[in-house]
Amino acid sequence: AQKITQTQPGMFVQEKEAVTLDCTYDTSDPSYGLFWYKQPSSGEMIFLIYQGSYDQQNATEGRYSLNFQKARKSANLVISASQLGDSAMYFCAMRELEADRDDKIIFGKGTRLHILP
Amino acid sequence: KAGVTQTPRYLIKTRGQQVTLSCSPISGHRSVSWYQQTPGQGLQFLFEYFSETQRNKGNFPGRFSGRQFSNSRSEMNVSTLELGDSALYLCASSPRDRGGYTFGSGTRLTVV
């Protein structure tokens, strides 16, 4: 069964430092996608970055990068040079991509990131 | 292009009432999913619609239902509201390729 585990319920980081948010996953499907979403206090879920299971390189989007370690089933989000506006809840999510699979994404419990000035 | 639009943004209902929430996906997206988010349970999958058909359903009672129209717009309905139904309801649309889901801003439902 699909499962996403985020072991850090909360983190405090000094502004301008790099941040790593942990995510491990479990699936028996060889084809899957991994996502990170940011949810500020307003509630909207903001898509940050995507990594496909067959992608050869780690995904990067601006200050966001995904440290994908397939053998360890790990998909950590790295935020470089953190900013005050990065304070939010962050969710790791997974979607199985086999054509005949139920199409849904499952989420981890989230990590609440606090950036300190 | 326009994002996923959910209406209304906020809603207050009393126990026993029913409620209908609306979601307009991104143009061209045919898959629409609904999620319930509460502080205790986190994000839980409700159901997914594709081409007007419910393809997948989460573990929620029958009071929760939904539908999708030919233009891909979707509605979800909760009947006989309970206090525990108070939550943020998020809708997401997807083109059903390898890409991600785009979420709306959500409807915050409060049941009193």
Interface residues (C-beta under 8 A of the other chain):
Chain A: G33 F35 Y37 S42 G43 E44 M45 I46 F47 Y50 G52 F91 R95 L97 D102 D103 K104 I105 I106 F107 G108 K109 G110
Chain B: S31 S33 Y35 G42 L43 F45 E48 F50 R55 N56 G58 L88 L90 A92 S94 R96 R98 G99 G100 Y101 T102 F103 G104 S105 G106 R108
